[in-house]
Amino acid sequence: MKLIQILKVAVIPVLTVLSLLSASNKVLADYLTSQGSGGYSRYELWSTDDNSGYYLKIWSSEASPNSETYYTSRAFTSTGEALIYFDCKYANKNLPECPNVQ
């Protein structure tokens, strides 16, 4: 009888924790932060699940909303850096930060 009680107290919590840890890894996903357009392009700004990085998905402004992205940008460390990149490279804005964009 005591063996069953020990199993209930020791094994069940361990199995519960392990199942929660494995489930939490499956639900992590990037998420949409913002969207907009400029020039002949439109973008979606995405953040990694831990907010450590950002990237842009960029379409032609004439592309349908359901079309495949034609370009996914490199990773950025902030939303501001990503949006400046879009403004300089795709929206053709003349910002002081633009000469650094390649």
C-alpha positions as semicolon CSV with decimal commas, in nm:
position;residue;x (nm);y (nm);z (nm)
1;M;0,000;0,000;0,000
2;K;0,280;0,242;0,081
3;L;0,444;0,173;-0,258
4;I;0,134;0,299;-0,438
5;Q;0,130;0,615;-0,225
6;I;0,499;0,676;-0,299
7;L;0,437;0,634;-0,671
8;K;0,149;0,881;-0,656
9;V;0,356;1,138;-0,471
10;A;0,679;1,098;-0,672
11;V;0,602;0,974;-1,021
12;I;0,284;1,161;-1,109
13;P;0,427;1,511;-1,045
14;V;0,740;1,426;-1,244
15;L;0,535;1,301;-1,537
16;T;0,314;1,609;-1,519
17;V;0,611;1,844;-1,531
18;L;0,768;1,656;-1,822
19;S;0,446;1,663;-2,021
20;L;0,404;2,038;-1,960
21;L;0,760;2,106;-2,072
22;S;0,720;1,909;-2,392
23;A;0,384;2,075;-2,467
24;S;0,520;2,427;-2,413
25;N;0,794;2,371;-2,673
26;K;0,535;2,279;-2,932
27;V;0,329;2,597;-2,897
28;L;0,615;2,845;-2,938
29;A;0,580;3,039;-3,261
30;D;0,669;3,371;-3,418
31;Y;0,400;3,634;-3,414
32;L;0,294;3,929;-3,623
33;T;0,394;4,263;-3,471
34;S;0,281;4,512;-3,735
35;Q;0,217;4,559;-4,105
36;G;0,226;4,843;-4,350
37;S;0,330;4,958;-4,694
38;G;0,544;5,208;-4,878
39;G;0,669;5,259;-5,229
40;Y;0,574;4,954;-5,434
41;S;0,592;4,712;-5,141
42;R;0,407;4,606;-4,832
43;Y;0,542;4,429;-4,527
44;E;0,462;4,230;-4,219
45;L;0,694;4,270;-3,922
46;W;0,734;3,946;-3,728
47;S;0,889;3,885;-3,387
48;T;1,045;3,566;-3,263
49;D;0,860;3,395;-2,982
50;D;1,110;3,523;-2,724
51;N;1,128;3,879;-2,865
52;S;1,499;3,840;-2,932
53;G;1,473;3,918;-3,302
54;Y;1,255;4,058;-3,575
55;Y;1,223;4,002;-3,948
56;L;1,019;4,134;-4,237
57;K;0,808;3,949;-4,488
58;I;0,786;4,169;-4,796
59;W;0,551;4,153;-5,093
60;S;0,494;4,363;-5,400
61;S;0,209;4,605;-5,329
62;E;0,025;4,446;-5,623
63;A;0,048;4,092;-5,484
64;S;-0,265;3,938;-5,335
65;P;-0,278;3,906;-4,956
66;N;-0,260;3,526;-4,984
67;S;0,042;3,513;-5,213
68;E;0,376;3,370;-5,109
69;T;0,628;3,618;-4,973
70;Y;0,884;3,708;-5,233
71;Y;1,141;3,816;-4,976
72;T;1,206;3,748;-4,611
73;S;1,460;3,986;-4,461
74;R;1,758;3,917;-4,243
75;A;1,712;3,928;-3,867
76;F;1,698;4,260;-3,684
77;T;1,749;4,335;-3,316
78;S;1,464;4,586;-3,290
79;T;1,142;4,686;-3,463
80;G;1,291;5,028;-3,536
81;E;1,588;4,879;-3,717
82;A;1,359;4,660;-3,927
83;L;1,126;4,947;-4,020
84;I;1,414;5,177;-4,112
85;Y;1,546;4,901;-4,337
86;F;1,207;4,876;-4,508
87;D;1,168;5,252;-4,541
88;C;1,513;5,292;-4,696
89;K;1,524;4,987;-4,920
90;Y;1,160;4,946;-5,028
91;A;0,966;5,265;-4,951
92;N;1,237;5,485;-5,106
93;K;1,237;5,727;-4,814
94;N;1,531;5,959;-4,772
95;L;1,617;5,919;-4,403
96;P;1,948;6,001;-4,231
97;E;1,979;5,631;-4,147
98;C;1,945;5,517;-4,510
99;P;2,311;5,524;-4,622
100;N;2,382;5,233;-4,384
101;V;2,125;5,006;-4,549
102;Q;2,271;4,758;-4,797
